[in-house]
């Protein structure tokens, strides 16, 4: 708001810095299309440009709080890198190809995933398609079109789905927040009544919209509360990760 802009200008004066108003933008974020009233904001007498989306720290933010554009940009960027690797490293060993995929492609797909992990099936599948092409690249098998062949490749490589990897990233971040291993205020995390769900359970606040319900805290807390105490009571970050993966493996074998 305008008060924050005034505080920003005071911060500039104190630290003898100057923000370039032509490089600053305003996004009016709202999921309800009925509230479309726009406000203008000025910095150094310059009216800031109003946009419907913008990139912040590498993440594309949209005014309706959807992640479709960020997912598309992420998938496109990862696909270009994967295409480059496929054209230049097709004669390398499988271990080399897998290392280049995990080093150059996978970090693009998972960058800041705790913040934008999509919940729409279309967005989830858009990202998984990149990993499926990555499996063909690593195994150097681009011709087999038998139904289920790519799933078999991914299974033979021992890869988790990207959706599972993002869930693990979110749960790990929640563990870090609880144990103050990152510089984030744990005030949003309230332990539930130990007489009902156990001391490791976290209170789930009601979410009034689909967007809020699938944002980091509500979504991750729901998944956290489904984990057994053998995972949530882990005394170190590494033991938490190990217990979480063992739990996932055991759950997958039971489902199979």
BALOBA-1460 file (C-alpha; in Angstrom, 3 decimals):
// residues 256
<rec num="1" residu="x" x="0.000" y="0.000" z="0.000"/>
<rec num="2" residu="x" x="0.934" y="3.682" z="-0.116"/>
<rec num="3" residu="x" x="2.191" y="3.602" z="3.485"/>
<rec num="4" residu="x" x="4.686" y="0.906" z="2.529"/>
<rec num="5" residu="x" x="5.850" y="2.961" z="-0.449"/>
<rec num="6" residu="x" x="6.490" y="5.910" z="1.865"/>
<rec num="7" residu="x" x="8.463" y="3.637" z="4.191"/>
<rec num="8" residu="x" x="10.395" y="2.383" z="1.177"/>
<rec num="9" residu="x" x="11.380" y="5.927" z="0.237"/>
<rec num="10" residu="x" x="12.524" y="6.580" z="3.785"/>
<rec num="11" residu="x" x="14.638" y="3.430" z="3.646"/>
<rec num="12" residu="x" x="16.234" y="4.729" z="0.444"/>
<rec num="13" residu="x" x="17.169" y="8.006" z="2.071"/>
<rec num="14" residu="x" x="18.587" y="6.293" z="5.154"/>
<rec num="15" residu="x" x="20.828" y="3.940" z="3.175"/>
<rec num="16" residu="x" x="21.569" y="6.394" z="0.351"/>
<rec num="17" residu="x" x="20.116" y="4.132" z="-2.321"/>
<rec num="18" residu="x" x="17.593" y="4.841" z="-5.024"/>
<rec num="19" residu="x" x="15.020" y="2.534" z="-6.612"/>
<rec num="20" residu="x" x="14.351" y="3.025" z="-10.305"/>
<rec num="21" residu="x" x="10.566" y="3.567" z="-10.560"/>
<rec num="22" residu="x" x="10.481" y="2.493" z="-14.216"/>
<rec num="23" residu="x" x="11.786" y="-0.921" z="-13.141"/>
<rec num="24" residu="x" x="9.138" y="-1.311" z="-10.420"/>
<rec num="25" residu="x" x="5.675" y="-2.753" z="-11.055"/>
<rec num="26" residu="x" x="2.393" y="-3.253" z="-9.249"/>
<rec num="27" residu="x" x="0.275" y="-6.423" z="-9.228"/>
<rec num="28" residu="x" x="-3.293" y="-6.326" z="-7.899"/>
<rec num="29" residu="x" x="-3.715" y="-9.857" z="-6.564"/>
<rec num="30" residu="x" x="-7.261" y="-11.115" z="-6.117"/>
<rec num="31" residu="x" x="-9.029" y="-14.404" z="-6.860"/>
<rec num="32" residu="x" x="-12.484" y="-12.806" z="-6.927"/>
<rec num="33" residu="x" x="-13.133" y="-11.170" z="-10.300"/>
<rec num="34" residu="x" x="-15.909" y="-9.012" z="-8.816"/>
<rec num="35" residu="x" x="-13.324" y="-6.921" z="-7.033"/>
<rec num="36" residu="x" x="-11.607" y="-5.333" z="-10.010"/>
<rec num="37" residu="x" x="-11.042" y="-1.828" z="-8.664"/>
<rec num="38" residu="x" x="-7.540" y="-0.699" z="-9.503"/>
<rec num="39" residu="x" x="-5.407" y="1.733" z="-7.540"/>
<rec num="40" residu="x" x="-2.443" y="3.696" z="-8.817"/>
<rec num="41" residu="x" x="0.784" y="3.959" z="-6.869"/>
<rec num="42" residu="x" x="3.635" y="6.396" z="-7.294"/>
<rec num="43" residu="x" x="7.311" y="6.233" z="-6.467"/>
<rec num="44" residu="x" x="9.396" y="9.410" z="-6.822"/>
<rec num="45" residu="x" x="6.449" y="11.021" z="-8.601"/>
<rec num="46" residu="x" x="6.364" y="8.258" z="-11.217"/>
<rec num="47" residu="x" x="3.174" y="6.186" z="-11.571"/>
<rec num="48" residu="x" x="4.152" y="2.526" z="-11.286"/>
<rec num="49" residu="x" x="3.135" y="0.233" z="-14.118"/>
<rec num="50" residu="x" x="0.284" y="-2.167" z="-13.278"/>
<rec num="51" residu="x" x="0.815" y="-5.679" z="-14.645"/>
<rec num="52" residu="x" x="-1.048" y="-8.973" z="-14.384"/>
<rec num="53" residu="x" x="2.117" y="-11.006" z="-13.789"/>
<rec num="54" residu="x" x="5.750" y="-10.456" z="-12.869"/>
<rec num="55" residu="x" x="8.836" y="-12.438" z="-11.952"/>
<rec num="56" residu="x" x="10.160" y="-12.246" z="-8.389"/>
<rec num="57" residu="x" x="13.308" y="-14.158" z="-7.433"/>
<rec num="58" residu="x" x="12.793" y="-16.427" z="-10.428"/>
<rec num="59" residu="x" x="9.147" y="-17.230" z="-9.684"/>
<rec num="60" residu="x" x="6.345" y="-15.926" z="-11.904"/>
<rec num="61" residu="x" x="3.551" y="-14.397" z="-9.818"/>
<rec num="62" residu="x" x="0.110" y="-13.916" z="-11.398"/>
<rec num="63" residu="x" x="-2.646" y="-11.629" z="-10.224"/>
<rec num="64" residu="x" x="-5.141" y="-14.496" z="-9.859"/>
<rec num="65" residu="x" x="-2.607" y="-16.476" z="-7.764"/>
<rec num="66" residu="x" x="-2.498" y="-19.312" z="-10.298"/>
<rec num="67" residu="x" x="0.758" y="-21.017" z="-11.254"/>
<rec num="68" residu="x" x="0.011" y="-21.951" z="-14.858"/>
<rec num="69" residu="x" x="2.340" y="-19.393" z="-16.387"/>
<rec num="70" residu="x" x="5.169" y="-20.269" z="-14.005"/>
<rec num="71" residu="x" x="4.675" y="-23.975" z="-14.741"/>
<rec num="72" residu="x" x="4.765" y="-23.297" z="-18.495"/>
<rec num="73" residu="x" x="7.917" y="-21.188" z="-18.188"/>
<rec num="74" residu="x" x="9.574" y="-23.806" z="-15.981"/>
<rec num="75" residu="x" x="8.681" y="-26.670" z="-18.322"/>
<rec num="76" residu="x" x="9.881" y="-24.723" z="-21.367"/>
<rec num="77" residu="x" x="13.192" y="-23.785" z="-19.740"/>
<rec num="78" residu="x" x="13.830" y="-27.357" z="-18.561"/>
<rec num="79" residu="x" x="12.867" y="-28.750" z="-21.990"/>
<rec num="80" residu="x" x="15.345" y="-26.474" z="-23.766"/>
<rec num="81" residu="x" x="18.140" y="-27.608" z="-21.455"/>
<rec num="82" residu="x" x="17.125" y="-31.237" z="-21.935"/>
<rec num="83" residu="x" x="17.121" y="-30.781" z="-25.710"/>
<rec num="84" residu="x" x="20.623" y="-29.339" z="-25.577"/>
<rec num="85" residu="x" x="21.856" y="-32.311" z="-23.550"/>
<rec num="86" residu="x" x="20.194" y="-34.808" z="-25.855"/>
<rec num="87" residu="x" x="21.799" y="-33.266" z="-28.959"/>
<rec num="88" residu="x" x="25.292" y="-33.147" z="-27.484"/>
<rec num="89" residu="x" x="25.595" y="-36.085" z="-25.067"/>
<rec num="90" residu="x" x="23.843" y="-38.930" z="-26.859"/>
<rec num="91" residu="x" x="27.138" y="-40.892" z="-27.079"/>
<rec num="92" residu="x" x="27.911" y="-40.606" z="-23.359"/>
<rec num="93" residu="x" x="27.331" y="-43.350" z="-20.814"/>
<rec num="94" residu="x" x="23.990" y="-43.643" z="-19.041"/>
<rec num="95" residu="x" x="25.533" y="-42.603" z="-15.716"/>
<rec num="96" residu="x" x="26.868" y="-39.411" z="-17.344"/>
<rec num="97" residu="x" x="23.515" y="-38.617" z="-18.928"/>
<rec num="98" residu="x" x="21.718" y="-39.203" z="-15.633"/>
<rec num="99" residu="x" x="24.164" y="-36.953" z="-13.800"/>
<rec num="100" residu="x" x="23.682" y="-34.142" z="-16.318"/>
<rec num="101" residu="x" x="19.898" y="-34.497" z="-16.019"/>
<rec num="102" residu="x" x="19.997" y="-34.339" z="-12.205"/>
<rec num="103" residu="x" x="22.474" y="-31.433" z="-12.290"/>
<rec num="104" residu="x" x="21.100" y="-29.211" z="-15.047"/>
<rec num="105" residu="x" x="17.428" y="-30.107" z="-15.582"/>
<rec num="106" residu="x" x="16.019" y="-31.289" z="-12.261"/>
<rec num="107" residu="x" x="17.036" y="-28.132" z="-10.311"/>
<rec num="108" residu="x" x="15.085" y="-26.061" z="-12.841"/>
<rec num="109" residu="x" x="11.979" y="-28.202" z="-12.340"/>
<rec num="110" residu="x" x="12.187" y="-28.039" z="-8.533"/>
<rec num="111" residu="x" x="13.423" y="-24.478" z="-7.989"/>
<rec num="112" residu="x" x="11.379" y="-22.822" z="-5.191"/>
<rec num="113" residu="x" x="8.821" y="-25.644" z="-5.559"/>
<rec num="114" residu="x" x="7.628" y="-25.282" z="-1.965"/>
<rec num="115" residu="x" x="6.082" y="-21.950" z="-2.937"/>
<rec num="116" residu="x" x="4.437" y="-22.849" z="-6.251"/>
<rec num="117" residu="x" x="3.794" y="-26.620" z="-6.166"/>
<rec num="118" residu="x" x="0.760" y="-26.880" z="-8.505"/>
<rec num="119" residu="x" x="-2.446" y="-28.685" z="-7.615"/>
<rec num="120" residu="x" x="-4.130" y="-28.591" z="-11.029"/>
<rec num="121" residu="x" x="-3.785" y="-31.879" z="-12.933"/>
<rec num="122" residu="x" x="-2.911" y="-30.080" z="-16.172"/>
<rec num="123" residu="x" x="0.026" y="-28.284" z="-14.559"/>
<rec num="124" residu="x" x="1.205" y="-31.440" z="-12.788"/>
<rec num="125" residu="x" x="1.168" y="-33.426" z="-16.041"/>
<rec num="126" residu="x" x="2.920" y="-30.606" z="-17.902"/>
<rec num="127" residu="x" x="5.936" y="-31.001" z="-15.606"/>
<rec num="128" residu="x" x="5.834" y="-34.791" z="-15.522"/>
<rec num="129" residu="x" x="6.078" y="-34.827" z="-19.327"/>
<rec num="130" residu="x" x="9.495" y="-33.198" z="-19.044"/>
<rec num="131" residu="x" x="10.686" y="-35.915" z="-16.674"/>
<rec num="132" residu="x" x="9.342" y="-38.589" z="-18.995"/>
<rec num="133" residu="x" x="11.414" y="-37.117" z="-21.821"/>
<rec num="134" residu="x" x="14.301" y="-37.001" z="-19.365"/>
<rec num="135" residu="x" x="13.946" y="-40.744" z="-18.770"/>
<rec num="136" residu="x" x="14.150" y="-41.375" z="-22.511"/>
<rec num="137" residu="x" x="17.256" y="-39.189" z="-22.698"/>
<rec num="138" residu="x" x="19.005" y="-40.948" z="-19.795"/>
<rec num="139" residu="x" x="18.206" y="-44.454" z="-21.052"/>
<rec num="140" residu="x" x="18.878" y="-43.351" z="-24.658"/>
<rec num="141" residu="x" x="15.587" y="-44.924" z="-25.721"/>
<rec num="142" residu="x" x="13.659" y="-42.594" z="-28.009"/>
<rec num="143" residu="x" x="12.002" y="-45.135" z="-30.280"/>
<rec num="144" residu="x" x="10.035" y="-47.470" z="-28.003"/>
<rec num="145" residu="x" x="6.380" y="-46.374" z="-28.025"/>
<rec num="146" residu="x" x="4.963" y="-49.377" z="-26.190"/>
<rec num="147" residu="x" x="2.306" y="-48.306" z="-23.637"/>
<rec num="148" residu="x" x="3.895" y="-48.046" z="-20.206"/>
<rec num="149" residu="x" x="7.470" y="-48.146" z="-21.486"/>
<rec num="150" residu="x" x="8.416" y="-44.725" z="-20.078"/>
<rec num="151" residu="x" x="6.920" y="-45.560" z="-16.685"/>
<rec num="152" residu="x" x="9.077" y="-48.691" z="-16.704"/>
<rec num="153" residu="x" x="12.136" y="-46.562" z="-17.521"/>
<rec num="154" residu="x" x="11.425" y="-44.223" z="-14.611"/>
<rec num="155" residu="x" x="10.923" y="-47.182" z="-12.284"/>
<rec num="156" residu="x" x="14.175" y="-48.809" z="-13.404"/>
<rec num="157" residu="x" x="16.011" y="-45.530" z="-12.751"/>
<rec num="158" residu="x" x="14.507" y="-45.374" z="-9.257"/>
<rec num="159" residu="x" x="13.105" y="-41.880" z="-9.808"/>
<rec num="160" residu="x" x="10.300" y="-40.382" z="-7.796"/>
<rec num="161" residu="x" x="7.647" y="-38.470" z="-9.687"/>
<rec num="162" residu="x" x="8.168" y="-34.702" z="-9.675"/>
<rec num="163" residu="x" x="4.941" y="-34.376" z="-7.696"/>
<rec num="164" residu="x" x="6.374" y="-36.634" z="-4.983"/>
<rec num="165" residu="x" x="9.635" y="-34.685" z="-5.000"/>
<rec num="166" residu="x" x="7.798" y="-31.381" z="-4.529"/>
<rec num="167" residu="x" x="5.770" y="-32.844" z="-1.671"/>
<rec num="168" residu="x" x="9.003" y="-33.966" z="-0.003"/>
<rec num="169" residu="x" x="10.438" y="-30.475" z="-0.482"/>
<rec num="170" residu="x" x="7.393" y="-28.910" z="1.212"/>
<rec num="171" residu="x" x="7.370" y="-31.346" z="4.133"/>
<rec num="172" residu="x" x="11.112" y="-30.871" z="4.639"/>
<rec num="173" residu="x" x="10.667" y="-27.105" z="4.706"/>
<rec num="174" residu="x" x="7.892" y="-27.435" z="7.281"/>
<rec num="175" residu="x" x="10.215" y="-29.549" z="9.453"/>
<rec num="176" residu="x" x="12.922" y="-26.882" z="9.120"/>
<rec num="177" residu="x" x="10.479" y="-24.122" z="10.099"/>
<rec num="178" residu="x" x="9.316" y="-26.032" z="13.172"/>
<rec num="179" residu="x" x="12.871" y="-26.656" z="14.344"/>
<rec num="180" residu="x" x="14.049" y="-23.143" z="13.400"/>
<rec num="181" residu="x" x="16.566" y="-24.415" z="10.869"/>
<rec num="182" residu="x" x="15.582" y="-21.614" z="8.479"/>
<rec num="183" residu="x" x="14.965" y="-17.935" z="9.097"/>
<rec num="184" residu="x" x="11.163" y="-18.132" z="8.961"/>
<rec num="185" residu="x" x="8.687" y="-17.242" z="11.671"/>
<rec num="186" residu="x" x="7.087" y="-20.447" z="13.003"/>
<rec num="187" residu="x" x="4.083" y="-18.480" z="14.245"/>
<rec num="188" residu="x" x="1.766" y="-20.118" z="11.684"/>
<rec num="189" residu="x" x="2.445" y="-23.529" z="13.214"/>
<rec num="190" residu="x" x="0.371" y="-24.398" z="16.263"/>
<rec num="191" residu="x" x="0.486" y="-27.837" z="17.837"/>
<rec num="192" residu="x" x="-2.885" y="-29.534" z="18.118"/>
<rec num="193" residu="x" x="-4.331" y="-31.029" z="21.305"/>
<rec num="194" residu="x" x="-2.159" y="-34.035" z="22.227"/>
<rec num="195" residu="x" x="-5.236" y="-35.809" z="23.621"/>
<rec num="196" residu="x" x="-6.741" y="-36.090" z="20.156"/>
<rec num="197" residu="x" x="-4.229" y="-36.287" z="17.321"/>
<rec num="198" residu="x" x="-0.871" y="-36.581" z="19.089"/>
<rec num="199" residu="x" x="1.776" y="-34.114" z="20.081"/>
<rec num="200" residu="x" x="3.389" y="-34.058" z="16.607"/>
<rec num="201" residu="x" x="0.134" y="-33.022" z="14.926"/>
<rec num="202" residu="x" x="-0.349" y="-29.448" z="13.773"/>
<rec num="203" residu="x" x="-3.559" y="-27.473" z="14.007"/>
<rec num="204" residu="x" x="-5.292" y="-27.160" z="10.641"/>
<rec num="205" residu="x" x="-6.911" y="-23.810" z="9.994"/>
<rec num="206" residu="x" x="-9.972" y="-23.615" z="7.772"/>
<rec num="207" residu="x" x="-9.292" y="-22.417" z="4.231"/>
<rec num="208" residu="x" x="-12.069" y="-20.515" z="2.511"/>
<rec num="209" residu="x" x="-10.924" y="-20.900" z="-1.088"/>
<rec num="210" residu="x" x="-9.281" y="-23.480" z="-3.314"/>
<rec num="211" residu="x" x="-6.241" y="-21.273" z="-3.795"/>
<rec num="212" residu="x" x="-5.729" y="-20.824" z="-0.050"/>
<rec num="213" residu="x" x="-6.430" y="-24.479" z="0.688"/>
<rec num="214" residu="x" x="-3.630" y="-25.487" z="-1.693"/>
<rec num="215" residu="x" x="-1.126" y="-22.880" z="-0.572"/>
<rec num="216" residu="x" x="1.955" y="-23.942" z="1.368"/>
<rec num="217" residu="x" x="0.787" y="-24.000" z="5.000"/>
<rec num="218" residu="x" x="-2.748" y="-25.506" z="4.719"/>
<rec num="219" residu="x" x="-1.716" y="-28.106" z="2.153"/>
<rec num="220" residu="x" x="1.529" y="-29.144" z="3.821"/>
<rec num="221" residu="x" x="0.005" y="-29.275" z="7.300"/>
<rec num="222" residu="x" x="-2.690" y="-31.660" z="6.022"/>
<rec num="223" residu="x" x="-0.024" y="-33.947" z="4.609"/>
<rec num="224" residu="x" x="2.132" y="-33.630" z="7.736"/>
<rec num="225" residu="x" x="-0.743" y="-34.779" z="9.934"/>
<rec num="226" residu="x" x="-1.078" y="-37.934" z="7.829"/>
<rec num="227" residu="x" x="2.519" y="-38.968" z="8.572"/>
<rec num="228" residu="x" x="3.154" y="-41.486" z="11.382"/>
<rec num="229" residu="x" x="5.014" y="-40.398" z="14.554"/>
<rec num="230" residu="x" x="8.052" y="-42.369" z="13.374"/>
<rec num="231" residu="x" x="8.494" y="-39.626" z="10.758"/>
<rec num="232" residu="x" x="7.267" y="-36.457" z="12.455"/>
<rec num="233" residu="x" x="9.148" y="-37.158" z="15.703"/>
<rec num="234" residu="x" x="12.522" y="-37.394" z="13.949"/>
<rec num="235" residu="x" x="15.247" y="-35.680" z="15.953"/>
<rec num="236" residu="x" x="17.326" y="-34.479" z="13.003"/>
<rec num="237" residu="x" x="16.746" y="-33.301" z="9.462"/>
<rec num="238" residu="x" x="18.544" y="-36.263" z="7.913"/>
<rec num="239" residu="x" x="16.645" y="-38.781" z="10.020"/>
<rec num="240" residu="x" x="13.387" y="-37.037" z="9.056"/>
<rec num="241" residu="x" x="14.194" y="-37.328" z="5.344"/>
<rec num="242" residu="x" x="15.174" y="-40.968" z="5.722"/>
<rec num="243" residu="x" x="12.047" y="-41.839" z="7.721"/>
<rec num="244" residu="x" x="9.839" y="-40.019" z="5.219"/>
<rec num="245" residu="x" x="11.297" y="-41.935" z="2.279"/>
<rec num="246" residu="x" x="11.001" y="-45.256" z="4.093"/>
<rec num="247" residu="x" x="7.374" y="-44.471" z="4.887"/>
<rec num="248" residu="x" x="6.700" y="-43.602" z="1.252"/>
<rec num="249" residu="x" x="8.369" y="-46.812" z="0.054"/>
<rec num="250" residu="x" x="6.352" y="-48.899" z="2.517"/>
<rec num="251" residu="x" x="3.122" y="-47.184" z="1.466"/>
<rec num="252" residu="x" x="3.898" y="-47.770" z="-2.214"/>
<rec num="253" residu="x" x="4.572" y="-51.478" z="-1.637"/>
<rec num="254" residu="x" x="1.264" y="-51.849" z="0.222"/>
<rec num="255" residu="x" x="-0.600" y="-50.090" z="-2.592"/>
<rec num="256" residu="x" x="1.081" y="-52.379" z="-5.117"/>
